[in-house]
Amino acid sequence: MSYDKVRASQTIIGTKQAVKAMQTGSVKELFVALDADNWVTDSAISFAREIGIPVILVESKKELGKTCGIHVGAAVVAIAVE
């Protein structure tokens, strides 16, 4: 499942941080929670698609945050280039 890939990778959590990392070429994949508000995620999704970064949709921001080791939900998580 997609959450396993997040768990095993270096992550960048949050929309603003993910967009900044994409601008510097530091992201290889973007994970977006389907239950997050569109106004939070749309800019990251659009930019990722514009520059050719794969966008993976996952069910829950609560589960995505938990997978990243934080105690709150995460709407957007980027996987850093290693």
N, CA, C and O atoms as a Tinker XYZ file with bonds, in Angstrom:
   328  protein
     1  N      0.831000   -1.191000    0.000000    73     2
     2  CA     0.000000    0.000000    0.000000    64     1     3
     3  C      0.869000    1.245000    0.000000    63     2     4     5
     4  O      2.045000    1.182000    0.357000    81     3
     5  N      0.315000    2.345000   -0.386000    73     3     6
     6  CA     1.032000    3.605000   -0.513000    64     5     7
     7  C      1.637000    4.089000    0.801000    63     6     8     9
     8  O      2.712000    4.687000    0.812000    81     7
     9  N      0.948000    3.830000    1.903000    73     7    10
    10  CA     1.458000    4.291000    3.194000    64     9    11
    11  C      2.819000    3.680000    3.518000    63    10    12    13
    12  O      3.643000    4.318000    4.172000    81    11
    13  N      3.060000    2.450000    3.066000    73    11    14
    14  CA     4.345000    1.797000    3.321000    64    13    15
    15  C      5.493000    2.553000    2.676000    63    14    16    17
    16  O      6.570000    2.666000    3.260000    81    15
    17  N      5.273000    3.067000    1.486000    73    15    18
    18  CA     6.304000    3.836000    0.791000    64    17    19
    19  C      6.627000    5.111000    1.565000    63    18    20    21
    20  O      7.788000    5.511000    1.645000    81    19
    21  N      5.610000    5.747000    2.134000    73    19    22
    22  CA     5.817000    6.959000    2.941000    64    21    23
    23  C      6.616000    6.615000    4.183000    63    22    24    25
    24  O      7.545000    7.333000    4.551000    81    23
    25  N      6.259000    5.527000    4.822000    73    23    26
    26  CA     6.911000    5.110000    6.069000    64    25    27
    27  C      8.405000    4.857000    5.867000    63    26    28    29
    28  O      9.210000    5.110000    6.764000    81    27
    29  N      8.768000    4.360000    4.691000    73    27    30
    30  CA    10.149000    3.961000    4.429000    64    29    31
    31  C     10.989000    5.062000    3.781000    63    30    32    33
    32  O     12.118000    4.805000    3.364000    81    31
    33  N     10.463000    6.271000    3.689000    73    31    34
    34  CA    11.163000    7.333000    2.969000    64    33    35
    35  C     11.343000    8.577000    3.827000    63    34    36    37
    36  O     10.696000    8.744000    4.862000    81    35
    37  N     12.230000    9.437000    3.373000    73    35    38
    38  CA    12.376000   10.748000    3.993000    64    37    39
    39  C     11.245000   11.619000    3.464000    63    38    40    41
    40  O     11.060000   11.722000    2.251000    81    39
    41  N     10.485000   12.250000    4.363000    73    39    42
    42  CA     9.292000   12.981000    3.957000    64    41    43
    43  C      9.391000   14.475000    4.226000    63    42    44    45
    44  O     10.153000   14.937000    5.076000    81    43
    45  N      8.593000   15.203000    3.468000    73    43    46
    46  CA     8.413000   16.645000    3.650000    64    45    47
    47  C      6.923000   16.824000    3.860000    63    46    48    49
    48  O      6.130000   16.531000    2.965000    81    47
    49  N      6.533000   17.303000    5.033000    73    47    50
    50  CA     5.126000   17.345000    5.414000    64    49    51
    51  C      4.569000   18.751000    5.266000    63    50    52    53
    52  O      5.168000   19.726000    5.719000    81    51
    53  N      3.408000   18.837000    4.620000    73    51    54
    54  CA     2.702000   20.109000    4.489000    64    53    55
    55  C      2.743000   20.651000    3.071000    63    54    56    57
    56  O      3.699000   20.427000    2.328000    81    55
    57  N      1.693000   21.366000    2.712000    73    55    58
    58  CA     1.557000   21.895000    1.358000    64    57    59
    59  C      2.654000   22.896000    1.018000    63    58    60    61
    60  O      3.319000   22.764000   -0.009000    81    59
    61  N      2.844000   23.890000    1.872000    73    59    62
    62  CA     3.845000   24.928000    1.577000    64    61    63
    63  C      5.250000   24.343000    1.479000    63    62    64    65
    64  O      6.008000   24.683000    0.571000    81    63
    65  N      5.589000   23.472000    2.406000    73    63    66
    66  CA     6.912000   22.872000    2.404000    64    65    67
    67  C      7.103000   21.978000    1.180000    63    66    68    69
    68  O      8.183000   21.951000    0.590000    81    67
    69  N      6.055000   21.248000    0.801000    73    67    70
    70  CA     6.137000   20.376000   -0.373000    64    69    71
    71  C      6.333000   21.182000   -1.646000    63    70    72    73
    72  O      7.140000   20.813000   -2.499000    81    71
    73  N      5.599000   22.281000   -1.779000    73    71    74
    74  CA     5.739000   23.129000   -2.974000    64    73    75
    75  C      7.143000   23.720000   -3.035000    63    74    76    77
    76  O      7.757000   23.739000   -4.102000    81    75
    77  N      7.659000   24.201000   -1.910000    73    75    78
    78  CA     9.026000   24.741000   -1.878000    64    77    79
    79  C     10.039000   23.681000   -2.288000    63    78    80    81
    80  O     10.963000   23.960000   -3.052000    81    79
    81  N      9.864000   22.471000   -1.780000    73    79    82
    82  CA    10.790000   21.385000   -2.116000    64    81    83
    83  C     10.685000   21.020000   -3.600000    63    82    84    85
    84  O     11.697000   20.716000   -4.232000    81    83
    85  N      9.480000   21.047000   -4.158000    73    83    86
    86  CA     9.315000   20.763000   -5.588000    64    85    87
    87  C     10.006000   21.835000   -6.431000    63    86    88    89
    88  O     10.573000   21.532000   -7.481000    81    87
    89  N      9.958000   23.072000   -5.979000    73    87    90
    90  CA    10.609000   24.163000   -6.710000    64    89    91
    91  C     12.118000   23.982000   -6.772000    63    90    92    93
    92  O     12.756000   24.439000   -7.720000    81    91
    93  N     12.688000   23.329000   -5.786000    73    91    94
    94  CA    14.136000   23.112000   -5.765000    64    93    95
    95  C     14.532000   21.754000   -6.345000    63    94    96    97
    96  O     15.712000   21.405000   -6.365000    81    95
    97  N     13.546000   20.990000   -6.817000    73    95    98
    98  CA    13.850000   19.687000   -7.407000    64    97    99
    99  C     14.147000   18.601000   -6.397000    63    98   100   101
   100  O     14.833000   17.628000   -6.711000    81    99
   101  N     13.634000   18.758000   -5.178000    73    99   102
   102  CA    13.942000   17.820000   -4.100000    64   101   103
   103  C     12.873000   16.764000   -3.862000    63   102   104   105
   104  O     12.938000   16.042000   -2.867000    81   103
   105  N     11.886000   16.657000   -4.757000    73   103   106
   106  CA    10.755000   15.752000   -4.544000    64   105   107
   107  C     10.652000   14.760000   -5.690000    63   106   108   109
   108  O     10.804000   15.125000   -6.856000    81   107
   109  N     10.387000   13.477000   -5.343000    73   107   110
   110  CA    10.186000   12.488000   -6.397000    64   109   111
   111  C      8.741000   12.012000   -6.490000    63   110   112   113
   112  O      8.324000   11.530000   -7.543000    81   111
   113  N      7.968000   12.136000   -5.412000    73   111   114
   114  CA     6.552000   11.767000   -5.416000    64   113   115
   115  C      5.801000   12.637000   -4.416000    63   114   116   117
   116  O      6.368000   13.126000   -3.440000    81   115
   117  N      4.503000   12.819000   -4.687000    73   115   118
   118  CA     3.663000   13.612000   -3.798000    64   117   119
   119  C      2.461000   12.771000   -3.382000    63   118   120   121
   120  O      1.771000   12.205000   -4.230000    81   119
   121  N      2.213000   12.691000   -2.083000    73   119   122
   122  CA     1.061000   11.972000   -1.549000    64   121   123
   123  C      0.052000   12.982000   -1.044000    63   122   124   125
   124  O      0.398000   13.908000   -0.311000    81   123
   125  N     -1.210000   12.797000   -1.443000    73   123   126
   126  CA    -2.275000   13.728000   -1.079000    64   125   127
   127  C     -3.441000   12.941000   -0.499000    63   126   128   129
   128  O     -3.864000   11.937000   -1.072000    81   127
   129  N     -3.959000   13.397000    0.637000    73   127   130
   130  CA    -5.093000   12.744000    1.283000    64   129   131
   131  C     -6.393000   13.176000    0.612000    63   130   132   133
   132  O     -6.629000   14.368000    0.412000    81   131
   133  N     -7.225000   12.212000    0.270000    73   131   134
   134  CA    -8.499000   12.492000   -0.393000    64   133   135
   135  C     -9.478000   13.239000    0.499000    63   134   136   137
   136  O    -10.350000   13.947000   -0.003000    81   135
   137  N     -9.348000   13.096000    1.818000    73   135   138
   138  CA   -10.279000   13.771000    2.717000    64   137   139
   139  C     -9.812000   15.174000    3.122000    63   138   140   141
   140  O    -10.422000   15.798000    3.989000    81   139
   141  N     -8.757000   15.665000    2.516000    73   139   142
   142  CA    -8.274000   17.024000    2.779000    64   141   143
   143  C     -9.077000   18.012000    1.925000    63   142   144   145
   144  O     -9.594000   17.655000    0.866000    81   143
   145  N     -9.170000   19.246000    2.396000    73   143   146
   146  CA    -9.866000   20.291000    1.642000    64   145   147
   147  C     -9.105000   20.612000    0.362000    63   146   148   149
   148  O     -7.877000   20.686000    0.357000    81   147
   149  N     -9.847000   20.800000   -0.715000    73   147   150
   150  CA    -9.230000   21.112000   -2.013000    64   149   151
   151  C     -8.414000   22.391000   -1.973000    63   150   152   153
   152  O     -7.375000   22.472000   -2.629000    81   151
   153  N     -8.850000   23.383000   -1.230000    73   151   154
   154  CA    -8.114000   24.646000   -1.193000    64   153   155
   155  C     -6.730000   24.465000   -0.571000    63   154   156   157
   156  O     -5.832000   25.278000   -0.791000    81   155
   157  N     -6.564000   23.397000    0.204000    73   155   158
   158  CA    -5.268000   23.109000    0.820000    64   157   159
   159  C     -4.362000   22.365000   -0.161000    63   158   160   161
   160  O     -3.157000   22.610000   -0.199000    81   159
   161  N     -4.927000   21.473000   -0.943000    73   159   162
   162  CA    -4.118000   20.566000   -1.746000    64   161   163
   163  C     -3.969000   20.951000   -3.221000    63   162   164   165
   164  O     -3.012000   20.530000   -3.872000    81   163
   165  N     -4.892000   21.735000   -3.750000    73   163   166
   166  CA    -4.909000   22.004000   -5.197000    64   165   167
   167  C     -3.618000   22.608000   -5.740000    63   166   168   169
   168  O     -3.165000   22.220000   -6.817000    81   167
   169  N     -3.023000   23.542000   -5.020000    73   167   170
   170  CA    -1.803000   24.183000   -5.531000    64   169   171
   171  C     -0.656000   23.177000   -5.639000    63   170   172   173
   172  O      0.104000   23.201000   -6.607000    81   171
   173  N     -0.535000   22.311000   -4.662000    73   171   174
   174  CA     0.536000   21.306000   -4.689000    64   173   175
   175  C      0.302000   20.297000   -5.807000    63   174   176   177
   176  O      1.233000   19.929000   -6.522000    81   175
   177  N     -0.944000   19.851000   -5.956000    73   175   178
   178  CA    -1.263000   18.887000   -7.005000    64   177   179
   179  C     -0.996000   19.485000   -8.386000    63   178   180   181
   180  O     -0.375000   18.845000   -9.234000    81   179
   181  N     -1.462000   20.704000   -8.607000    73   179   182
   182  CA    -1.275000   21.362000   -9.902000    64   181   183
   183  C      0.198000   21.521000  -10.241000    63   182   184   185
   184  O      0.621000   21.231000  -11.360000    81   183
   185  N      0.973000   21.982000   -9.272000    73   183   186
   186  CA     2.393000   22.200000   -9.524000    64   185   187
   187  C      3.114000   20.880000   -9.789000    63   186   188   189
   188  O      3.956000   20.796000  -10.683000    81   187
   189  N      2.781000   19.851000   -9.010000    73   187   190
   190  CA     3.408000   18.536000   -9.207000    64   189   191
   191  C      3.125000   18.014000  -10.613000    63   190   192   193
   192  O      4.033000   17.531000  -11.290000    81   191
   193  N      1.892000   18.107000  -11.048000    73   191   194
   194  CA     1.541000   17.624000  -12.389000    64   193   195
   195  C      2.214000   18.456000  -13.470000    63   194   196   197
   196  O      2.620000   17.930000  -14.506000    81   195
   197  N      2.328000   19.749000  -13.225000    73   195   198
   198  CA     2.974000   20.659000  -14.188000    64   197   199
   199  C      4.439000   20.301000  -14.417000    63   198   200   201
   200  O      4.945000   20.412000  -15.533000    81   199
   201  N      5.118000   19.870000  -13.350000    73   199   202
   202  CA     6.548000   19.568000  -13.486000    64   201   203
   203  C      6.826000   18.063000  -13.573000    63   202   204   205
   204  O      7.983000   17.643000  -13.565000    81   203
   205  N      5.772000   17.262000  -13.655000    73   203   206
   206  CA     5.946000   15.836000  -13.905000    64   205   207
   207  C      6.223000   14.961000  -12.698000    63   206   208   209
   208  O      6.793000   13.879000  -12.839000    81   207
   209  N      5.833000   15.408000  -11.522000    73   207   210
   210  CA     6.001000   14.592000  -10.321000    64   209   211
   211  C      4.736000   13.772000  -10.119000    63   210   212   213
   212  O      3.638000   14.329000  -10.151000    81   211
   213  N      4.859000   12.460000   -9.913000    73   211   214
   214  CA     3.672000   11.619000   -9.706000    64   213   215
   215  C      2.912000   12.017000   -8.438000    63   214   216   217
   216  O      3.510000   12.278000   -7.394000    81   215
   217  N      1.578000   12.056000   -8.552000    73   215   218
   218  CA     0.707000   12.360000   -7.421000    64   217   219
   219  C     -0.037000   11.083000   -7.051000    63   218   220   221
   220  O     -0.735000   10.500000   -7.880000    81   219
   221  N      0.116000   10.657000   -5.810000    73   219   222
   222  CA    -0.540000    9.457000   -5.315000    64   221   223
   223  C     -1.602000    9.886000   -4.308000    63   222   224   225
   224  O     -1.308000   10.596000   -3.346000    81   223
   225  N     -2.831000    9.451000   -4.537000    73   223   226
   226  CA    -3.925000    9.796000   -3.642000    64   225   227
   227  C     -4.108000    8.692000   -2.613000    63   226   228   229
   228  O     -4.148000    7.510000   -2.953000    81   227
   229  N     -4.219000    9.093000   -1.338000    73   227   230
   230  CA    -4.455000    8.150000   -0.253000    64   229   231
   231  C     -5.746000    8.550000    0.451000    63   230   232   233
   232  O     -6.206000    9.684000    0.324000    81   231
   233  N     -6.315000    7.627000    1.181000    73   231   234
   234  CA    -7.643000    7.817000    1.767000    64   233   235
   235  C     -7.713000    8.855000    2.887000    63   234   236   237
   236  O     -8.645000    9.658000    2.920000    81   235
   237  N     -6.758000    8.852000    3.791000    73   235   238
   238  CA    -6.942000    9.568000    5.047000    64   237   239
   239  C     -5.762000   10.456000    5.427000    63   238   240   241
   240  O     -4.612000   10.016000    5.427000    81   239
   241  N     -6.063000   11.714000    5.749000    73   239   242
   242  CA    -4.992000   12.596000    6.224000    64   241   243
   243  C     -4.548000   12.192000    7.624000    63   242   244   245
   244  O     -3.386000   12.376000    7.984000    81   243
   245  N     -5.474000   11.638000    8.422000    73   243   246
   246  CA    -5.097000   11.158000    9.750000    64   245   247
   247  C     -4.091000   10.018000    9.638000    63   246   248   249
   248  O     -3.086000    9.998000   10.348000    81   247
   249  N     -4.363000    9.070000    8.744000    73   247   250
   250  CA    -3.454000    7.932000    8.556000    64   249   251
   251  C     -2.135000    8.386000    7.926000    63   250   252   253
   252  O     -1.075000    7.866000    8.275000    81   251
   253  N     -2.188000    9.342000    7.011000    73   251   254
   254  CA    -0.969000    9.855000    6.380000    64   253   255
   255  C     -0.081000   10.538000    7.418000    63   254   256   257
   256  O      1.133000   10.333000    7.430000    81   255
   257  N     -0.680000   11.344000    8.284000    73   255   258
   258  CA     0.082000   11.976000    9.361000    64   257   259
   259  C      0.679000   10.954000   10.313000    63   258   260   261
   260  O      1.841000   11.065000   10.704000    81   259
   261  N     -0.117000    9.957000   10.685000    73   259   262
   262  CA     0.351000    8.903000   11.582000    64   261   263
   263  C      1.532000    8.154000   10.972000    63   262   264   265
   264  O      2.496000    7.834000   11.666000    81   263
   265  N      1.453000    7.877000    9.680000    73   263   266
   266  CA     2.529000    7.186000    8.981000    64   265   267
   267  C      3.821000    7.996000    9.002000    63   266   268   269
   268  O      4.917000    7.436000    9.037000    81   267
   269  N      3.678000    9.328000    8.981000    73   267   270
   270  CA     4.856000   10.209000    9.019000    64   269   271
   271  C      5.388000   10.427000   10.436000    63   270   272   273
   272  O      6.417000   11.074000   10.630000    81   271
   273  N      4.676000    9.879000   11.422000    73   271   274
   274  CA     5.136000   10.002000   12.804000    64   273   275
   275  C      4.687000   11.270000   13.498000    63   274   276   277
   276  O      5.293000   11.678000   14.488000    81   275
   277  N      3.618000   11.912000   12.989000    73   275   278
   278  CA     3.088000   13.097000   13.660000    64   277   279
   279  C      1.704000   12.754000   14.224000    63   278   280   281
   280  O      1.056000   11.812000   13.769000    81   279
   281  N      1.271000   13.512000   15.196000    73   279   282
   282  CA     0.026000   13.209000   15.891000    64   281   283
   283  C     -1.166000   13.985000   15.357000    63   282   284   285
   284  O     -2.214000   14.023000   16.001000    81   283
   285  N     -1.027000   14.596000   14.207000    73   283   286
   286  CA    -2.125000   15.292000   13.536000    64   285   287
   287  C     -2.174000   14.821000   12.088000    63   286   288   289
   288  O     -1.248000   14.168000   11.608000    81   287
   289  N     -3.249000   15.153000   11.406000    73   287   290
   290  CA    -3.378000   14.753000   10.019000    64   289   291
   291  C     -2.425000   15.515000    9.105000    63   290   292   293
   292  O     -1.990000   16.624000    9.417000    81   291
   293  N     -2.117000   14.906000    7.988000    73   291   294
   294  CA    -1.271000   15.551000    6.979000    64   293   295
   295  C     -2.014000   15.491000    5.642000    63   294   296   297
   296  O     -2.328000   14.403000    5.158000    81   295
   297  N     -2.291000   16.631000    5.055000    73   295   298
   298  CA    -3.001000   16.675000    3.776000    64   297   299
   299  C     -2.066000   16.355000    2.625000    63   298   300   301
   300  O     -2.458000   15.686000    1.670000    81   299
   301  N     -0.827000   16.832000    2.711000    73   299   302
   302  CA     0.150000   16.672000    1.643000    64   301   303
   303  C      1.483000   16.231000    2.232000    63   302   304   305
   304  O      1.971000   16.814000    3.200000    81   303
   305  N      2.062000   15.201000    1.639000    73   303   306
   306  CA     3.385000   14.721000    2.046000    64   305   307
   307  C      4.192000   14.449000    0.773000    63   306   308   309
   308  O      3.738000   13.748000   -0.131000    81   307
   309  N      5.377000   15.011000    0.725000    73   307   310
   310  CA     6.272000   14.796000   -0.410000    64   309   311
   311  C      7.356000   13.803000   -0.005000    63   310   312   313
   312  O      7.836000   13.812000    1.129000    81   311
   313  N      7.726000   12.958000   -0.941000    73   311   314
   314  CA     8.847000   12.032000   -0.739000    64   313   315
   315  C     10.087000   12.702000   -1.317000    63   314   316   317
   316  O     10.129000   13.043000   -2.499000    81   315
   317  N     11.088000   12.883000   -0.474000    73   315   318
   318  CA    12.312000   13.575000   -0.872000    64   317   319
   319  C     13.185000   12.685000   -1.752000    63   318   320   321
   320  O     13.233000   11.467000   -1.583000    81   319
   321  N     13.872000   13.327000   -2.696000    73   319   322
   322  CA    14.858000   12.641000   -3.517000    64   321   323
   323  C     16.013000   12.268000   -2.605000    63   322   324   325
   324  O     16.464000   13.081000   -1.799000    81   323
   325  N     16.487000   11.043000   -2.734000    73   323   326
   326  CA    17.566000   10.588000   -1.861000    64   325   327
   327  C     18.925000   10.794000   -2.482000    63   326   328
   328  O     19.940000   10.461000   -1.871000    81   327
